[in-house]
Amino acid sequence: MRISVHKNADEMAKAAAEAAAQILRAALARKGSAAFIAATGASQMAFLRHLTAAPGIAWPRTAMFHLDEYIGFPADHPASFRRYLRERLTGKVPIGTAHFIETDAPNLRQEIERLNALLRATEVDVAFVGIGENGHLAFNDPPADFETDLPYIPVILDEECRNQQFGEGWFASLADVPKVAISMSVRQIMKSTAIVCTVPEARKAKAVKTCVEGPIGPMAPASILRKHAACTLFLDSDSAQLLAPSSLQASG
């Protein structure tokens, strides 16, 4: 894993978007199409703004997979990740195919089986992800399942994760934050050819330090990114503030 630290959150987001755009352009040039995984949340807002403004990406020849979604949520709910992506990504650029997780489908098991089949048949060129305040990767909270080969899995959200969603302003109260979701699994994310991980803000500094410098394992789910051959972790000065100089020197 390579670590790229920037002066502020916007510079970080711009650099991450430039790297992401380069990966997409290269895949499109090489094989005529590209598939990617899109994350949501406060950490991705500036990144998506810069990415959708990037030139030279043939968006109609791309396919997007959705990283996670609350179970039972309608797509127009203010906290729905489908709504988030439609407002910030698919409503901004003409993506060829957007594979959303329709967690309010009449038969959720059938919906997940449909998505699992699609994802198994797809070479994912790049995953755009973040790291949660509890070190989660997607909605894989600690202790995360590092063993399952299923592309999408049901998960129970822990209290720290739910507090983060409330703290970011997505819900009026903690009681409103759902306790269950569908998430892309850790192993599935790691199958992506490249990973662009964008993590701004001081509130993520402790999780960044744990995932970069602590043991690799289910109690710090995003620590697994250190095992990926083509993952770049983009940080701002706030999120990187607790890292030892040796961690930055050793990255790459």
MONORFEN-V403644 format. One line per field, one symbol per residue. phi: phi as a letter, one per 30 degrees, with the letter a starting at -180 (. if undefined). A space follows every 10 residues. Layout:
BEGIN
phi: ???
END
This chain:
BEGIN
phi: .ccbcbdbdd dddddddddd dddddddddd biaabbcccb jedcddeddd ddcddicded ccbccddaad didddcdecd dddedddcbd dcbdddbccd dddcdebddd dddddddddd ccdddaccbb bddcidbhcd dddddccdcd dcbdbcdddd ddddddddjd bdadddddcb acbddedded dddbbcccbc iddcdddddd ddcdddlddb edddddcddb ccccbcdddc dcddeddddd dk
END
